[in-house]
Amino acid sequence: MRTNFAPDRLELPNMARVEHNLRACVHCGICTASCPTYLLTGDERDSPRGRIILIKEMLETGAVPSDETVHHLDRCLSCLACRSACPSNVDYRELIDEARSHIAKTYRRRRADQLLRRLVLETLSRPALFRSGAQVARLLRPLTKSVPGRLGDLIAKGARALPARQPLSTPQTVEREVALLPGCVQAALAPTIDAATARVLSRRGIRLVPLETAHCCGALAHHLGEDGAAKVSAKNVLAAFAAAGGTERFAEVLITATGCAAHLTTYAELFAPRDPLLAQAEALAGRIADLTQLVRALPVAAPQALRVALHRPCSQSHGLRWRSDAASLLRAAGHSVVDLAETDICCGSAGSYSLLQPELSAQLRMRKRAHISRSAVQVVVSSNIGCIDQLADPAGPTVLHWIELLDWSEGGPVPAGLSRLLHA
């Protein structure tokens, strides 16, 4: 693609990389078949190719983007399936991230949109506030039919009883230690995931050391274009890691949500070349661990063999590009594991996307649930809390983190939602 950046524009941070990626795009259109929003709308502006043109026109001049440009860029899930499909190695992640940052700095959203985005960011990134918000949402739930639009959807989705926080088990003999980032939404919504992880790793002599003061990794802010807030979160995580012993103590850092892990591996991009925290960010990013690589199969058999569908999150397949082998671990425990159809098409969760773009998100959720229904499985497993919450269906199979199913298979407690299936 031909570009026309003025020299002073190319001197801005990240802009040279942006131009390199724009020039690499040859408009072949291979990416369109992998784009969830294009599959739904058929609108070229909702495809990676169309969005790249919008990004080019916006960033070349640095002008305030039009309502149309913001509308179509907001509808991008950042699933990055296009990046995996691209034969020219265009790094679409860098393009959409820079575009969102530019929009956040230059575009004035409607007051209602500003308030909603701020509410989503502040609530989802703070577990204590998330719990309080869920209590308020339960009180307001009878009013959701009279609350219009996305705010009503947000109240309805947040009105739920949250499980109590669970202690993490410790092995009798510690062979190694791994730092654990508890995260934010998952810590409130599903603390059972980290508890199950601790039990599984404890059986293998691995002790998890929670970085309690780390809080949110900053992925939510980053994907909303809020660079300042994302950098503050990153500094907080780096400080917590250093206070716990840093790279001298830990060879691996674990977070059990792949959406967060994908952001953590890009931490270095948040800091300027001469920033004193850059080296720490690079060191932390290089130690983000794939949970499946920490878990070796044990000679155990699950109390009951189940037919399981594996949903691979976009953050794992296209963001991290990890070839995680949870399926082999579950098969070794006696389960039958199958892949879902359209395994590379996003389920529609995408962090805050399901709250900010509820219509498209709901269409993608129903598309994925239809594949689950046709697979005739008893359990669906994934490795990202957003996907797990998105796919949960009272009328469908139980949806779990794969580590919870493995933990139960090795003698751990029955995960919530699995009891009904086992009794049936």
Secondary structure in CASP SS format (residue, H / E / C, confidence):
PFRMAT SS
TARGET T0000
AUTHOR 0000-0000-0000
METHOD secondary structure of the structure
MODEL  1
M C 1.00
R C 1.00
T C 1.00
N C 1.00
F C 1.00
A C 1.00
P H 1.00
D H 1.00
R H 1.00
L H 1.00
E C 1.00
L C 1.00
P C 1.00
N C 1.00
M H 1.00
A H 1.00
R H 1.00
V H 1.00
E H 1.00
H H 1.00
N H 1.00
L H 1.00
R H 1.00
A H 1.00
C C 1.00
V C 1.00
H C 1.00
C C 1.00
G C 1.00
I H 1.00
C H 1.00
T H 1.00
A H 1.00
S H 1.00
C C 1.00
P H 1.00
T H 1.00
Y H 1.00
L H 1.00
L H 1.00
T H 1.00
G C 1.00
D C 1.00
E H 1.00
R H 1.00
D H 1.00
S C 1.00
P H 1.00
R H 1.00
G H 1.00
R H 1.00
I H 1.00
I H 1.00
L H 1.00
I H 1.00
K H 1.00
E H 1.00
M H 1.00
L H 1.00
E H 1.00
T H 1.00
G C 1.00
A C 1.00
V C 1.00
P C 1.00
S C 1.00
D H 1.00
E H 1.00
T H 1.00
V H 1.00
H H 1.00
H H 1.00
L H 1.00
D H 1.00
R C 1.00
C C 1.00
L C 1.00
S C 1.00
C C 1.00
L C 1.00
A H 1.00
C H 1.00
R H 1.00
S H 1.00
A H 1.00
C C 1.00
P C 1.00
S C 1.00
N C 1.00
V C 1.00
D C 1.00
Y H 1.00
R H 1.00
E H 1.00
L H 1.00
I H 1.00
D H 1.00
E H 1.00
A H 1.00
R H 1.00
S H 1.00
H H 1.00
I H 1.00
A H 1.00
K H 1.00
T H 1.00
Y C 1.00
R C 1.00
R C 1.00
R C 1.00
R H 1.00
A H 1.00
D H 1.00
Q H 1.00
L H 1.00
L H 1.00
R H 1.00
R H 1.00
L H 1.00
V H 1.00
L H 1.00
E H 1.00
T H 1.00
L H 1.00
S C 1.00
R C 1.00
P H 1.00
A H 1.00
L H 1.00
F H 1.00
R H 1.00
S H 1.00
G H 1.00
A H 1.00
Q H 1.00
V H 1.00
A H 1.00
R H 1.00
L H 1.00
L H 1.00
R H 1.00
P H 1.00
L H 1.00
T H 1.00
K H 1.00
S H 1.00
V C 1.00
P C 1.00
G H 1.00
R H 1.00
L H 1.00
G H 1.00
D H 1.00
L H 1.00
I H 1.00
A H 1.00
K H 1.00
G H 1.00
A C 1.00
R C 1.00
A C 1.00
L C 1.00
P C 1.00
A C 1.00
R C 1.00
Q C 1.00
P C 1.00
L C 1.00
S C 1.00
T C 1.00
P C 1.00
Q C 1.00
T C 1.00
V C 1.00
E C 1.00
R E 1.00
E E 1.00
V E 1.00
A E 1.00
L E 1.00
L C 1.00
P C 1.00
G C 1.00
C C 1.00
V H 1.00
Q H 1.00
A H 1.00
A H 1.00
L H 1.00
A C 1.00
P C 1.00
T H 1.00
I H 1.00
D H 1.00
A H 1.00
A H 1.00
T H 1.00
A H 1.00
R H 1.00
V H 1.00
L H 1.00
S H 1.00
R C 1.00
R C 1.00
G C 1.00
I E 1.00
R E 1.00
L E 1.00
V E 1.00
P E 1.00
L C 1.00
E C 1.00
T C 1.00
A C 1.00
H C 1.00
C C 1.00
C C 1.00
G C 1.00
A H 1.00
L H 1.00
A H 1.00
H H 1.00
H H 1.00
L C 1.00
G C 1.00
E C 1.00
D H 1.00
G H 1.00
A H 1.00
A H 1.00
K H 1.00
V H 1.00
S H 1.00
A H 1.00
K H 1.00
N H 1.00
V H 1.00
L H 1.00
A H 1.00
A H 1.00
F H 1.00
A H 1.00
A H 1.00
A C 1.00
G C 1.00
G H 1.00
T H 1.00
E H 1.00
R H 1.00
F C 1.00
A C 1.00
E C 1.00
V E 1.00
L E 1.00
I C 1.00
T C 1.00
A C 1.00
T H 1.00
G H 1.00
C H 1.00
A H 1.00
A H 1.00
H H 1.00
L H 1.00
T C 1.00
T C 1.00
Y H 1.00
A H 1.00
E H 1.00
L H 1.00
F C 1.00
A C 1.00
P C 1.00
R C 1.00
D C 1.00
P C 1.00
L C 1.00
L H 1.00
A H 1.00
Q H 1.00
A H 1.00
E H 1.00
A H 1.00
L H 1.00
A H 1.00
G C 1.00
R C 1.00
I E 1.00
A C 1.00
D C 1.00
L H 1.00
T H 1.00
Q H 1.00
L H 1.00
V C 1.00
R C 1.00
A C 1.00
L C 1.00
P C 1.00
V C 1.00
A C 1.00
A C 1.00
P C 1.00
Q C 1.00
A C 1.00
L C 1.00
R E 1.00
V E 1.00
A E 1.00
L E 1.00
H C 1.00
R C 1.00
P C 1.00
C H 1.00
S H 1.00
Q H 1.00
S H 1.00
H H 1.00
G H 1.00
L H 1.00
R C 1.00
W C 1.00
R C 1.00
S C 1.00
D C 1.00
A H 1.00
A H 1.00
S H 1.00
L H 1.00
L H 1.00
R H 1.00
A H 1.00
A C 1.00
G C 1.00
H C 1.00
S E 1.00
V E 1.00
V E 1.00
D E 1.00
L C 1.00
A C 1.00
E C 1.00
T C 1.00
D C 1.00
I C 1.00
C C 1.00
C C 1.00
G C 1.00
S C 1.00
A C 1.00
G C 1.00
S C 1.00
Y H 1.00
S H 1.00
L H 1.00
L H 1.00
Q C 1.00
P H 1.00
E H 1.00
L H 1.00
S H 1.00
A H 1.00
Q H 1.00
L H 1.00
R H 1.00
M H 1.00
R H 1.00
K H 1.00
R H 1.00
A H 1.00
H H 1.00
I H 1.00
S H 1.00
R H 1.00
S H 1.00
A C 1.00
V C 1.00
Q C 1.00
V E 1.00
V E 1.00
V E 1.00
S E 1.00
S C 1.00
N C 1.00
I H 1.00
G H 1.00
C H 1.00
I H 1.00
D H 1.00
Q H 1.00
L H 1.00
A C 1.00
D C 1.00
P C 1.00
A C 1.00
G C 1.00
P C 1.00
T E 1.00
V E 1.00
L E 1.00
H E 1.00
W H 1.00
I H 1.00
E H 1.00
L H 1.00
L H 1.00
D H 1.00
W H 1.00
S H 1.00
E C 1.00
G C 1.00
G C 1.00
P C 1.00
V C 1.00
P C 1.00
A C 1.00
G C 1.00
L H 1.00
S H 1.00
R H 1.00
L H 1.00
L H 1.00
H H 1.00
A C 1.00
END
